[in-house]
Amino acid sequence: MSNRDSTETDAHDAADVPIEVSLDAEDEGPPVESNTRIDILVETETYPTARLDDGRYVAWWFTADAPEPDDPAASEWVTAPTRFLAAGTLHELWENPRALDSLAAQG
């Protein structure tokens, strides 16, 4: 099941930040640039992040021992303009399972 929720940036509203959340995606992992992985600490959790081919950043999984983003086990990603925003958003979703379930239900 591929479930994507994205917010698009409105040219008239600079406060909007484009963030894409992918849950249980069966398609390929995001196209990351090689050798760009950096693990980001958010509160007490470490999230792997990498730069995408298009210049955005992606965070996935919830430990530093995470598989690579193209591994079939890595099926939940957050894509954002910065690696810190991607990791922070993923952290908030893991900390609030209702929000994660809500996104999945909107599918």
N, C-alpha and C positions, 0 to 999 in steps of 0.2 A: 504494500500500500504506500503510495506516495502522497504525502500531505504537506503542502507548502502554504505558508502564510507570509506574505511580504507586505511591507508598507513602502509605498513609492514616494519619492521626494516630490513635492509640489514646488514648482519654480517660484511661486508667490509666497510660500511659507518657509522661511529659512529655519524654523524650529523643527521641522520634520527631519528625521534621520532615517535613511533607508536601512532596514534590518530584515533579513530573510531567515526564517526558521524552517528547517527541513526535519521532518519526523518520520521515522520508519521508511525512509526512501529506499526503494528497490533499485533505482537507477544508479549509475556510477557515482562515486564520490566526487566532491568538487575538484576542479582542475587547479591543483596547487603548484606553485613554483618549487622546484627542488631546493633542498637545503635552506628553507626559510622557516622551519619549525622553531618556535620559542615557546617554552612553557611559562604561563602567566599565573601568578599567585593571586587569588581573589579570596579575601578573608583567610580561611585555613585550607582551601582547596587549590590544587594546581590543575590548570586546563591547558592542553596543548593548543597552539595556534599556528597558522601558516598563512603566507600571502598567496592569494589566488592569482591566476594569470591576468585577470582584469584589474589588479591593483587593490581590490578589497581584501579583507582578512576573514578567516574562518576559524572558529573554535569548535571542538568536538570532544565527546567523551567527558570524563570527570576525574581522571587521574593522570599523572605523568607517565604511567605505564600503558597509556592508550595505544591501540593499534594505529597504524598509519591511516590517513583519511580515506584512502582507496581500498582499505580492507573491508570486506563485506560486514564485519561486526560493527563497524563505525557507521551507524545509520541515523544519527541525530547531529545536526550541525546548525550553528548560528553564523551567518555571514553579515559583516558590518564594515563600516569605513575604517575602523581601527581594530587592532587585535585586542586592545583592552576593552573596547565596547563589546566585541564578540564574546570574549571570555566572561565579562561581567553579566551579559544578558543570559548566557548559558547557565551561569551560576545561579542567577535569580530563578530561572525555570526549574533547575534541579532542586532548589530550596523551596519552591512553591509548586508541588505536584498538581494542584488544582489548575494553575495557569497552564501547565504543560498539557494536562488533560483537556482543558478548554480549547487550546489550539488544535489538538488532535481531533476533537469533536467538530470543529468548524470546517474541517477538511474538504 
